[in-house]
């Protein structure tokens, strides 16, 4: 009976291949098993970001001081797919199955922006998006919209919340960006985020006109009400945040929906 040379090149390759196959199957199995939990964690993180932008959940908290959970708080919102051109809700489209960002990459579901229109550097804007609305006793209390736009190194993704008057900002928060830590990355600084609640969104003509400035206008002036302190040393990120806020609350973004809701339609 011939003996097996355990140290032969063929045997070494065979063992390596078997180990690789076993490891691949194990890793694949773990990935499949963990996917449902990963999706749940992603959904929970999204809800937390929406609630924080709306001022309903403290930074870093997972429950309110009185013990209310994320799920309990988020249940107060209704979620809608909205036609961005008309501001009308699309009743026959399920928000849970719709991804606005993927739609923006599909020419059939998006609109190419001209250079003058594309202040947020999006290239294409989806024709429909998702909004989150909280009502109290039938009256609108909060509107939260997804926002995104280019900073210095990449696109910032976040949520902007408006109060019941649809004129006053409740909060702004970003859940994904590539900005420089200590500079543009200060968009995550709780101190800077606390500057946003109470800021007026629209000017006297009804145009979105939030401005991030190095020097504020006179206290009490109409201009000062629309101003937020710029991020020190982060010119491109500052400009990007200003542009994305004004784009998504303007006529090419959620402006038609905001005007319709202000008029009491919806």
N, C-alpha and C positions, 0 to 999 in steps of 0.2 A: 504494500500500500504506500503510495507516494506521500511524502510529508509535505506540509504546507509551509512555505517560507513567509513567516509573518512580517519580515522586514523587507519584502520585495516591493518594488515601486507599484506594481499592479494592486497588491493588497492594501498599500497605503492609500491609493486613490479610491479604492472601493470603500474603505472605512470612512474616508472623508465625505464621500458622496452620501453614504447612509446617514452619517451624522447631520449633514446639511439638510437632507430630506426630512429627518425627524424634527429638527429645529424649525424648519419652514412650516411643517404641519402644525407644530405646537404654537408657533407665533400666530399663524393664521387663525387657528382655533380660538386663541385668547382674544384676538382682535374682533372676531365675530361675536364672541360672548360678551365683550365689553361695549360693543357699539350701542346697544340700547341705553346703557347707563351714560355713555358719552353724549348721546342725543338729549337725554334728560338734563344733564348738567349744562349743556349749551342753552337749552330752553330756559332753565332756571336763571342762568347768568343774564340772558336777554331780558327776562322779566325784572330782575334786580336793577338793571341799567335803566329801564323805562321808569320804574318806580322812583329811582334816585333823581332822575331828571325832573320828574313831577314833584319832587320835594316830599314824597310820601315814605321814603326809607333813608335813614341816615347812612353816610358814607361808611362802608365796611361792615354795616349791620346786616343781619339776615332775618331779624324780627324787629318789630317796633317796641318802644319802651313798655307798651301795655300788652306785649306778647302776641301781636297779630303777625301771622306768617306771610311770606311772599305770595303764596298761592291765594290766601285770603284777601290780601290787598289787591292783587291783580284781577281777581274775580269782579272787581268793581268797574273794570274797563270792558267796553265792547270793542271788538277788532273788526275793521272794515277794509276791503280793497276799494280804492278810489281811482277814478279816471282823472288824471292830472290836468287834462285839457278842459274838462267841464266842471270838475269839482264834485261830480255825482258819484255816489257809491255804486259799486258793481255787485248787485245782490246775488248773482248766480256764480260768483267765484269764491272759492273757499280760501280764506287767508292762510290757513295752516298748510296749504299745498302750493302757495304762491311765493316765489322768490323774486323781488323787484330787481335785485342786483344782477341776477342771471338774465332777466328780461332785458336789461339795459344793453346786454351784449348781443341780443337778437335783433337784427334790423327789422324784422316783422313786428316786433313788440316794443320798438323804441324809436326815438327821433334824434337825428343828427343835429347837433348844435353848431351854430356859426361861431366864429371867434368872438364876436361882440356879445353873443348870448351866453357863451360858456365861461362865465366868470369863476366857476368852481372847478374848471378843468376836468370835465366829465367825459367830453367827446360825444357821448350819446346819453340821452335821458329816457328812462323807461316811460312808457305811456300810462302805466298804472302803478300804484304803490300801496302801502299799507299804513293805516293810521289807527291810533288808540285813543278812544274817547271815554272819559269818565263823566257820568251824569249823576246829579243829586236831586232827587225828587223830580226827575224828568228834565231838569235844566242842566245844560253843559257846564261842567266844573273844570275839566282839564282836557287839553288836546295835546297829544304827544306824536311827533312826526320823526321819521328817520331822516338823518342828514348825512351828507358826505361831501368831501371836496379835497383837493390836493393841497398839501402843505409844502414842506421843504423836500422830504425824501419819499413821500408816498401819500396815499389817500387816507384821510382821517374818516372814521366811521363813528357815528354817534346818534344821540337823540336830543331833540329840542322840545321842551314842554311850554305850553302857553296857558295862562290863567283863563278864567271864564269869560273875560272881556275880549279874548283873542287879540289883545294888543300888548299885554304885559307878559314878559318871559318869566316862567316859573323856574327854569333851570336848563343847563346844557351840560352834557357829559359825553365823553368818547370812550368806546369800548375797544377800539383797535386803531393803532397808528404806528408810524415809524419815525416819529420826531425825536430829535436829539435830547437825551436826558439832561436835565438842568437848564435847558433852553426851551425849544419848542415842546419838549416833553412836559413842561409845566402846565400843559392843558389838563393834566391829571391832578394838579395841586389843589387840594380842597379849598385853600385860601383864595385862589383865583376863581374857582368855580362858584364860590359864595358871592362873587361880584355880579353874577348874572341875574338872580331873582330880583324882579322889580324893574328891570330895564324895559324901556318902551321900544316896541318893534318897528312901528310905522311912523312916518313923518306926517305933517298936516295934509299932504296930498294923498295919503294912503299907500305910499310906496315903502317897501322894506328898506330901512336906512340905518341899521345898527353900525356903529363905528368903533373900532378898537384904536385908541389914541394914546400917545405918550403924554399929552397934556390935556386935561379935561377942560371943557367949557365952563363958563360961570355957573356956580351952583344955583339950581332952581330954573335954569334956562331949558327951553325945549330941546336944544342940542345935547345938553348934559344928560338928559333923561334917556337918550339913545346911545350913550357912550359907555364903553368898558375899557379898563386899563389894558394897554398892549402888553404882550409878553416881552420882557426885557431881553434884548439880544437875539430875538427870534422874529425878524422882520417877515420872512416868507411864511412862517407858521401863522403869525398874527394876521397877515393879509389873507391867508387861506381860510382861517376861521371866519373872518368878517365876510368873505365872499360866499362861503357855503351857507352861512346863516341867511344872508340876503337872497341868495339864489333860491333856496328851498322854501322860503316864505314869500317869494315873489310870484309873478304871473306864470313863469315857466315851471314852478314847483307846486307847492300846496296853496298858493295864493287864491285860485278860484274856489277851492274848498273853504278856506278861511272866510272869504267874502260871503259865500253862500251861508255858512253857519252864522256869521254875524247878522245876516238878514233874517235869521230864524228859520231857515229852510234846511231841516235835517237835524 
